[in-house]
């Protein structure tokens, strides 16, 4: 028997500490409802459950985003419903105006109502919005318009002129457009036309040579190099410009347009005009244009023609796929290489240069693209929503006149087309809404299943934990009693000493 160390009491006390710790853990879990209250409870389980929690919260937010998207679509569709009703009324009025029993005064009264309905459609297109974001003015289809003033247009022809005008840049996905304002022309003087060199081959243009002969020479040279040159009546083809080739070309009267026949944008076209007047106006000895293909178009106003070649490699134009479009002009003295080359009016070869020969850089960033709804918990889990512009001009009903029977007859077809176009947009919006309904259901089901999995990891089983608590509570009471007994054992040594 020993008195310095009570081994029995020490062992009992150690076991009692373990019991108390287990009892504290059980009480904490029962009071919080969580099996994992700190990383030490289950390090791996804590890491997994936190990652799941992040996903669950993202899914919940994505579901709410989808609901917001449905609200946007319902707002736009509701406005288009009224537009459809007005178009149907306008068609009815057109049918009425087409009847031969009406007098001119009757048709004038009908026209007045049509004008008011047209104005209301325009107002709805411009003012329908959700959370201050307009919906029917094309901003969810094409964004951002920017004016770029201050460029001077120098071109060479029978009479050399300086044209100063203001350009408006607009952007569609995969398509760039420049719309020019009314030009202000100041005559400089007459000179000989000079020489035009294309890819190293020259055409000599004689003073007094007719435009037809000059363009015939240019066309023959272009044909030999697999480049197409246009010179003739106005015409156009539809479709956005693709980065791999030409899809849209508009030709004005008396225009010279160079077009690459090769598919793709890799073919290089270089055009050089040796003209004293143009060189004097630019402060240069030569006028060279180099381009590699087409990524965009330039649509000029009255009296101008569109671009022929557009470079996608230089410092001036960059066209990005679908969502964003960036256009830069950077023109310095000593350089007339540009990405936009144009032949406009009476065989004029057009170039952009900095006003007064100064270094001038214009940088314009235009964003274009649809509305993106974040319908997933992770990056790039988005849905595109496009709502085209639905104003009278876009619908083709802005200039309808039913004051004559012929005009009223033509208006019927125009209103039919407008109704069909709006109906197609509404059908697309309905498809968006149905898709989002299914998206919300899927997000909710996914979130529910993930929550269930996370719960199994971090939530406590109350029945199981109560069993543990009861067990540890009994052990705690027993341990306390046994510790008291163990502490009494050294008292027996006194009996031996007294005996």
Secondary structure, DSSP 8 states (H G I E B T S, - for coil): --SS--HHHHHHHHHHHHHHHHHHHHHHHHHH-BS-SSGGG-HHHHHHHHHHHHHHHHHHHHHHHHHHHHHHHHHHHHHHHHHHHHHHHHHHHHHHHTSTT--HHHHHHHHHHHHHHHHHHHHHHHH-EETTEESSSSTTTS---EEEEEEEEEEESSEEEEEEEEEEEEEETTEEEEEE---EEEEEEE---EEEEETTEEEEE-TT--HHHHHHHHHHHHHHTTEEEE-SS-EE--S--BTTB----EE-TT--EEEE-SSSS---EEEEEE-HHHHHHHT-S-EEEEE---S------TT---EEEE-SSSSSEEE-STTEEEEEEEE-TT----SEEEEETTTEEEEEEEGGG--EEEEEEEE---EEEE-SSSTT-EEEE-----SHHHHT-TT---SSHHHHHHHHHHHHHHHHHHHHHHHHHHHHHHHHHHHHHHHHHHHHHHHHHHHHHHB--HHHHHHHHHHHHHHHHHHHHHHHHHHHTTHHHHHHHH-
